[in-house]
Protein backbone atom coordinates (compact mmCIF):
# COMPACT_ATOMS: atom_id res chain seq x y z
CA UNK A 1 0.00 0.00 0.00
CA UNK A 2 1.33 3.44 -0.94
CA UNK A 3 0.46 6.28 1.45
CA UNK A 4 0.76 10.03 1.01
CA UNK A 5 0.99 11.59 4.48
CA UNK A 6 0.71 15.22 5.63
CA UNK A 7 1.84 16.66 8.97
CA UNK A 8 1.09 20.22 10.19
CA UNK A 9 0.45 19.85 13.91
CA UNK A 10 2.84 22.58 15.06
CA UNK A 11 5.70 24.43 13.36
CA UNK A 12 6.96 21.88 10.84
CA UNK A 13 5.28 21.34 7.48
CA UNK A 14 5.91 17.88 6.10
CA UNK A 15 4.76 15.61 3.29
CA UNK A 16 5.96 12.06 2.76
CA UNK A 17 5.29 9.20 0.36
CA UNK A 18 5.71 5.71 1.81
CA UNK A 19 5.08 2.14 0.79
CA UNK A 20 3.78 -0.09 3.58
CA UNK A 21 3.76 -3.86 3.56
CA UNK A 22 2.21 -6.35 5.93
CA UNK A 23 -1.34 -7.62 6.37
CA UNK A 24 -3.40 -7.23 9.51
CA UNK A 25 -1.57 -8.79 12.44
CA UNK A 26 1.71 -9.04 10.54
CA UNK A 27 4.76 -7.00 11.45
CA UNK A 28 4.71 -4.11 8.96
CA UNK A 29 7.64 -2.73 7.02
CA UNK A 30 7.89 0.72 5.47
CA UNK A 31 9.89 2.00 2.53
CA UNK A 32 10.21 5.77 2.35
CA UNK A 33 9.97 6.93 -1.24
CA UNK A 34 10.09 10.64 -0.49
CA UNK A 35 10.03 12.69 2.70
CA UNK A 36 10.34 16.47 3.08
CA UNK A 37 10.17 18.68 6.17
CA UNK A 38 10.05 22.49 6.13
CA UNK A 39 10.91 24.04 9.49
CA UNK A 40 9.46 27.31 10.76
CA UNK A 41 12.00 27.88 13.54
CA UNK A 42 13.26 31.17 12.13
CA UNK A 43 9.69 32.49 11.87
CA UNK A 44 8.85 31.79 15.53
CA UNK A 45 12.26 32.33 17.16
CA UNK A 46 11.71 36.09 17.76
CA UNK A 47 8.61 35.22 19.81
CA UNK A 48 10.31 32.54 21.90
CA UNK A 49 7.65 29.98 20.92
CA UNK A 50 5.20 28.97 18.23
CA UNK A 51 2.52 31.50 17.24
CA UNK A 52 -0.50 29.46 16.02
CA UNK A 53 -1.77 31.79 13.30
CA UNK A 54 1.74 32.37 11.94
CA UNK A 55 2.20 28.60 11.86
CA UNK A 56 -1.04 28.19 9.91
CA UNK A 57 0.02 30.86 7.40
CA UNK A 58 3.38 29.18 6.83
CA UNK A 59 1.76 25.75 6.43
CA UNK A 60 -0.60 27.11 3.79
CA UNK A 61 2.37 28.61 1.97
CA UNK A 62 4.61 25.54 2.30
CA UNK A 63 2.20 22.72 1.49
CA UNK A 64 1.87 23.42 -2.26
CA UNK A 65 5.65 23.86 -2.49
CA UNK A 66 6.38 20.56 -0.76
CA UNK A 67 3.69 18.82 -2.79
CA UNK A 68 5.34 19.92 -6.02
CA UNK A 69 8.72 18.73 -4.75
CA UNK A 70 7.23 15.33 -4.01
CA UNK A 71 5.45 14.90 -7.34
CA UNK A 72 7.56 16.94 -9.73
CA UNK A 73 6.21 17.74 -13.19
CA UNK A 74 2.46 17.32 -13.89
CA UNK A 75 3.09 14.28 -16.08
CA UNK A 76 4.94 12.54 -13.26
CA UNK A 77 2.24 13.64 -10.80
CA UNK A 78 -0.49 11.85 -12.73
CA UNK A 79 1.60 8.70 -12.94
CA UNK A 80 2.36 8.71 -9.21
CA UNK A 81 -1.25 9.27 -8.17
CA UNK A 82 -2.39 6.10 -9.93
CA UNK A 83 -0.21 4.16 -7.49
CA UNK A 84 -1.25 5.92 -4.28
CA UNK A 85 -3.84 4.05 -2.20
CA UNK A 86 -4.40 6.28 0.81
CA UNK A 87 -3.99 9.88 2.03
CA UNK A 88 -3.25 10.36 5.74
CA UNK A 89 -3.22 13.64 7.65
CA UNK A 90 -2.54 14.58 11.27
CA UNK A 91 -5.73 15.50 13.13
CA UNK A 92 -4.27 16.02 16.60
CA UNK A 93 -2.99 16.75 19.09
CA UNK A 94 -1.57 20.10 18.06
CA UNK A 95 -2.37 23.72 17.36
CA UNK A 96 -5.87 23.87 15.90
CA UNK A 97 -5.18 26.48 13.18
CA UNK A 98 -2.11 24.53 12.09
CA UNK A 99 -3.98 21.22 12.06
CA UNK A 100 -6.75 22.67 9.88
CA UNK A 101 -4.20 23.87 7.33
CA UNK A 102 -3.08 20.29 6.72
CA UNK A 103 -6.58 18.81 6.88
CA UNK A 104 -7.99 21.30 4.40
CA UNK A 105 -5.12 20.64 1.98
CA UNK A 106 -5.57 16.86 2.33
CA UNK A 107 -9.34 17.11 1.79
CA UNK A 108 -8.74 19.05 -1.41
CA UNK A 109 -6.42 16.36 -2.73
CA UNK A 110 -8.75 13.53 -1.74
CA UNK A 111 -11.72 15.15 -3.44
CA UNK A 112 -9.81 16.08 -6.59
CA UNK A 113 -8.12 12.72 -7.02
CA UNK A 114 -10.84 10.50 -5.55
CA UNK A 115 -8.60 8.88 -2.96
CA UNK A 116 -9.60 7.72 0.56
CA UNK A 117 -8.58 10.08 3.37
CA UNK A 118 -7.92 9.09 6.98
CA UNK A 119 -6.85 11.05 10.03
CA UNK A 120 -3.85 10.09 12.14
CA UNK A 121 -2.93 10.63 15.79
CA UNK A 122 0.32 12.61 16.03
CA UNK A 123 1.34 10.79 19.24
CA UNK A 124 0.79 7.40 17.64
CA UNK A 125 3.04 8.64 14.87
CA UNK A 126 5.80 9.21 17.42
CA UNK A 127 5.09 5.84 19.02
CA UNK A 128 5.55 3.97 15.74
CA UNK A 129 8.38 6.10 14.37
CA UNK A 130 10.91 3.39 15.24
CA UNK A 131 9.42 1.38 12.36
CA UNK A 132 10.98 3.84 9.92
CA UNK A 133 14.48 2.80 10.96
CA UNK A 134 14.23 -0.85 9.95
CA UNK A 135 16.28 -3.20 12.10
CA UNK A 136 15.28 -6.34 13.95
CA UNK A 137 11.71 -7.22 14.83
CA UNK A 138 11.04 -6.25 18.48
CA UNK A 139 9.91 -8.70 21.13
CA UNK A 140 6.83 -8.08 23.25
CA UNK A 141 5.57 -7.16 25.80
CA UNK A 142 7.11 -3.71 25.62
CA UNK A 143 7.12 -0.34 27.35
CA UNK A 144 7.03 2.89 25.34
CA UNK A 145 8.11 6.35 26.49
CA UNK A 146 7.02 9.37 24.44
CA UNK A 147 8.93 12.55 25.34
CA UNK A 148 8.18 15.79 23.52
CA UNK A 149 7.46 19.47 23.99
CA UNK A 150 3.83 18.79 24.79
CA UNK A 151 3.77 15.26 26.20
CA UNK A 152 5.52 12.84 28.52
CA UNK A 153 3.72 9.49 28.37
CA UNK A 154 4.45 5.91 29.44
CA UNK A 155 2.64 3.04 27.74
CA UNK A 156 2.65 -0.71 28.10
CA UNK A 157 2.25 -2.72 24.89
CA UNK A 158 1.30 -6.41 24.85
CA UNK A 159 1.91 -6.35 21.09
CA UNK A 160 2.54 -3.89 18.29
CA UNK A 161 -1.11 -3.09 17.71
CA UNK A 162 -2.32 -2.53 21.27
CA UNK A 163 -1.23 -0.24 24.07
CA UNK A 164 -2.43 1.09 27.41
CA UNK A 165 -1.35 4.37 28.95
CA UNK A 166 0.05 3.81 32.45
CA UNK A 167 1.47 7.26 33.18
CA UNK A 168 1.84 10.80 31.91
CA UNK A 169 2.88 14.26 33.06
CA UNK A 170 0.55 16.08 35.41
CA UNK A 171 1.79 19.52 34.34
CA UNK A 172 4.74 20.46 32.13
CA UNK A 173 6.05 17.95 29.63
CA UNK A 174 9.79 17.32 29.80
CA UNK A 175 10.39 19.11 26.48
CA UNK A 176 8.39 22.10 27.73
CA UNK A 177 10.56 22.20 30.85
CA UNK A 178 13.70 22.22 28.69
CA UNK A 179 12.35 25.19 26.71
CA UNK A 180 11.31 27.14 29.81
CA UNK A 181 14.66 26.60 31.52
CA UNK A 182 16.38 27.74 28.33
CA UNK A 183 14.42 31.01 28.49
CA UNK A 184 15.48 31.47 32.12
CA UNK A 185 19.08 31.20 30.93
CA UNK A 186 18.53 33.57 28.00
CA UNK A 187 19.21 30.82 25.45
CA UNK A 188 17.80 30.92 21.90
CA UNK A 189 14.62 29.15 20.80
CA UNK A 190 14.15 26.20 20.53
CA UNK A 191 15.63 25.66 23.96
CA UNK A 192 16.02 21.89 24.16
CA UNK A 193 19.06 21.58 21.87
CA UNK A 194 20.62 24.65 23.50
CA UNK A 195 20.32 23.14 26.99
CA UNK A 196 21.87 19.88 25.77
CA UNK A 197 24.73 21.73 24.10
CA UNK A 198 25.42 23.91 27.17
CA UNK A 199 25.15 20.98 29.59
CA UNK A 200 28.14 19.30 27.97
CA UNK A 201 30.34 22.01 29.50
CA UNK A 202 28.78 21.94 32.97
CA UNK A 203 28.98 19.91 36.17
CA UNK A 204 25.82 17.81 36.48
CA UNK A 205 26.41 17.44 40.24
CA UNK A 206 26.93 21.16 40.87
CA UNK A 207 23.32 21.89 41.92
CA UNK A 208 21.02 19.44 43.66
CA UNK A 209 17.76 20.18 41.85
CA UNK A 210 14.66 18.19 42.93
CA UNK A 211 13.51 15.01 41.18
CA UNK A 212 9.70 15.46 41.33
CA UNK A 213 7.64 12.29 41.91
CA UNK A 214 10.67 10.06 41.38
CA UNK A 215 9.73 7.77 44.29
CA UNK A 216 5.96 7.85 43.78
CA UNK A 217 4.52 4.41 43.15
CA UNK A 218 2.60 5.52 40.08
CA UNK A 219 4.08 6.18 36.63
CA UNK A 220 3.11 9.84 36.39
CA UNK A 221 5.56 12.70 35.94
CA UNK A 222 5.79 16.33 37.03
CA UNK A 223 8.38 18.78 35.71
CA UNK A 224 6.82 22.08 36.78
CA UNK A 225 8.51 21.97 40.18
CA UNK A 226 11.90 21.26 38.64
CA UNK A 227 11.50 24.22 36.31
CA UNK A 228 10.48 26.41 39.26
CA UNK A 229 13.52 25.27 41.25
CA UNK A 230 15.75 26.42 38.40
CA UNK A 231 13.93 29.76 38.36
CA UNK A 232 14.47 30.27 42.10
CA UNK A 233 18.14 29.39 41.73
CA UNK A 234 18.59 31.96 38.98
CA UNK A 235 16.70 34.63 40.98
CA UNK A 236 18.66 34.00 44.20
CA UNK A 237 22.03 33.93 42.45
CA UNK A 238 22.35 37.30 40.70
CA UNK A 239 24.19 37.03 37.41
CA UNK A 240 23.71 33.28 37.19
CA UNK A 241 21.99 33.63 33.82
CA UNK A 242 24.97 35.58 32.47
CA UNK A 243 27.99 33.71 33.83
CA UNK A 244 28.96 31.06 31.25
CA UNK A 245 30.23 28.49 33.78
CA UNK A 246 27.24 28.89 36.09
CA UNK A 247 24.81 28.62 33.19
CA UNK A 248 26.50 25.41 32.06
CA UNK A 249 26.26 23.96 35.58
CA UNK A 250 22.56 24.88 35.78
CA UNK A 251 21.87 23.28 32.39
CA UNK A 252 23.78 20.10 33.27
CA UNK A 253 22.19 19.79 36.73
CA UNK A 254 18.70 20.40 35.35
CA UNK A 255 19.17 17.82 32.61
CA UNK A 256 20.52 15.26 35.07
CA UNK A 257 17.48 15.70 37.32
CA UNK A 258 15.01 15.38 34.44
CA UNK A 259 16.69 12.26 33.06
CA UNK A 260 16.91 10.66 36.51
CA UNK A 261 13.12 10.85 36.80
CA UNK A 262 12.49 9.54 33.28
CA UNK A 263 14.87 6.62 33.71
CA UNK A 264 13.73 5.55 37.17
CA UNK A 265 10.03 5.61 36.23
CA UNK A 266 10.67 3.75 32.99
CA UNK A 267 12.89 1.17 34.70
CA UNK A 268 10.17 0.39 37.22
CA UNK A 269 7.58 0.08 34.45
CA UNK A 270 9.85 -2.41 32.66
CA UNK A 271 10.36 -4.45 35.82
CA UNK A 272 6.70 -4.53 36.83
CA UNK A 273 5.34 -5.31 33.35
CA UNK A 274 7.99 -7.85 32.41
CA UNK A 275 8.78 -5.91 29.25
CA UNK A 276 11.41 -7.20 26.85
CA UNK A 277 11.62 -4.06 24.74
CA UNK A 278 11.65 -0.29 25.29
CA UNK A 279 10.57 2.18 22.62
CA UNK A 280 11.59 5.82 23.13
CA UNK A 281 10.28 8.51 20.77
CA UNK A 282 9.27 12.15 20.46
CA UNK A 283 11.29 15.31 19.92
CA UNK A 284 13.27 14.98 23.17
CA UNK A 285 14.45 11.49 22.12
CA UNK A 286 16.93 13.19 19.82
CA UNK A 287 18.87 14.29 22.93
CA UNK A 288 22.27 12.58 22.95
CA UNK A 289 22.63 12.38 26.73
CA UNK A 290 19.16 10.84 27.04
CA UNK A 291 20.08 8.20 24.47
CA UNK A 292 23.40 7.46 26.14
CA UNK A 293 21.94 7.07 29.63
CA UNK A 294 18.94 4.97 28.62
CA UNK A 295 21.16 2.59 26.64
CA UNK A 296 23.72 2.38 29.44
CA UNK A 297 21.30 2.01 32.36
CA UNK A 298 18.46 0.02 30.79
CA UNK A 299 20.08 -1.56 27.73
CA UNK A 300 21.14 -4.67 29.67
CA UNK A 301 17.56 -5.32 30.76
CA UNK A 302 15.71 -4.71 27.49
CA UNK A 303 16.32 -3.99 23.84
CA UNK A 304 16.07 -0.20 23.44
CA UNK A 305 14.70 1.23 20.20
CA UNK A 306 15.08 4.87 19.17
CA UNK A 307 13.91 6.38 15.88
CA UNK A 308 16.61 7.70 13.61
CA UNK A 309 17.27 11.30 14.59
CA UNK A 310 15.62 12.59 11.41
CA UNK A 311 12.34 11.00 12.56
CA UNK A 312 12.38 12.23 16.18
CA UNK A 313 10.95 15.65 15.40
CA UNK A 314 7.58 16.09 13.68
CA UNK A 315 7.46 14.54 10.21
CA UNK A 316 4.90 13.11 7.82
CA UNK A 317 6.62 9.73 7.48
CA UNK A 318 5.70 8.81 11.04
CA UNK A 319 2.11 9.90 10.35
CA UNK A 320 1.98 7.35 7.55
CA UNK A 321 3.03 4.59 9.95
CA UNK A 322 0.33 5.52 12.47
CA UNK A 323 -2.35 5.73 9.79
CA UNK A 324 -1.36 2.36 8.35
CA UNK A 325 -1.39 0.61 11.75
CA UNK A 326 -4.94 1.88 12.37
CA UNK A 327 -6.05 1.16 8.80
CA UNK A 328 -5.00 -2.50 9.01
CA UNK A 329 -7.06 -2.76 12.20
CA UNK A 330 -10.12 -1.31 10.49
CA UNK A 331 -9.89 1.86 12.59
CA UNK A 332 -9.44 5.49 11.63
CA UNK A 333 -9.75 9.05 12.89
CA UNK A 334 -12.13 11.38 11.12
CA UNK A 335 -10.41 14.25 9.26
CA UNK A 336 -11.23 17.06 11.69
CA UNK A 337 -8.89 18.96 14.00
CA UNK A 338 -8.77 17.57 17.56
CA UNK A 339 -6.28 19.84 19.31
CA UNK A 340 -6.43 17.94 22.61
CA UNK A 341 -6.38 14.41 21.19
CA UNK A 342 -4.38 12.09 23.44
CA UNK A 343 -3.32 8.46 23.62
Helices and strands as residue ranges (DSSP letters): E 2-7, E 12-21, E 29-39, H 41-44, G 45-47, H 52-71, H 74-81, E 86-92, H 96-113, E 116-121, H 122-127, G 128-133, E 142-147, E 152-159, E 162-168, H 174-184, H 191-199, H 224-236, H 244-273, E 277-281, G 283-286, H 288-298, E 303-306, G 309-311, H 316-328
